[in-house]
């Protein structure tokens, strides 16, 4: 029976788009958007939501822009249908895994750079 909430939902397509950790250890969270992946994934692909952090192919930048200090984990596969995504304000982000709470801040020079680009 179709209840109308996910009437045309294609789970395989959603999973193809989702960015999920490849391991359960050595996880890090982006300090800007809370996406959770392994360090190696951040180095190889960067942050899909925050390419301006410059993490792709830059291990030192990954260390600056991500943290191992986070709490909880949300798997968001269908942003448009997820009340949790709205509650966490991640509804426009790439489907994947996100920290509920991230401890830490981006380095000040990066915060200033992002603020200048907003203007």
C-alpha positions, -999 to 999 in steps of 0.1 A, spaced: 0 0 0 13 34 -9 8 60 18 20 89 -4 52 99 15 77 79 -6 54 71 -36 81 74 -63 111 68 -41 139 47 -56 161 33 -28 189 22 -51 192 57 -66 193 72 -32 220 48 -20 240 55 -52 241 92 -42 247 87 -5 281 93 9 287 69 38 318 59 58 338 30 44 348 19 79 334 21 114 366 33 129 387 64 123 357 85 116 358 123 113 332 150 110 334 181 89 335 212 111 313 231 87 285 207 77 289 177 101 293 151 73 310 120 87 335 99 67 368 84 72 399 106 70 409 88 38 376 95 23 379 132 31 414 133 16 404 114 -15 370 132 -22 370 163 0 337 173 16 308 170 -9 289 198 9 319 221 15 343 219 -15 356 254 -6 373 239 25 399 225 1 402 191 18 404 171 -14 440 158 -18 452 178 12 457 158 44 467 187 65 436 207 55 415 176 64 430 177 99 421 214 101 385 212 88 374 179 104 374 165 139 372 131 156 353 148 184 316 145 176 284 130 191 258 108 176 253 98 140 224 103 116 220 85 83 201 107 59 192 91 26 161 111 15 166 147 25 133 159 12 113 134 33 134 135 65 121 154 95 155 147 112 172 164 82 150 195 88 156 194 125 194 192 120 193 217 92 210 193 68 180 189 44 199 205 15 231 185 20 243 154 2 227 122 14 250 104 38 260 102 75 261 132 97 271 140 133 244 152 156 268 175 173 304 184 163 329 197 189 353 223 176 355 252 152 371 258 118 404 277 120 397 314 122 414 322 89 390 298 71 360 313 89 371 348 78 376 336 42 341 321 41 326 352 55 343 374 29 330 351 1 294 355 14 295 393 9 
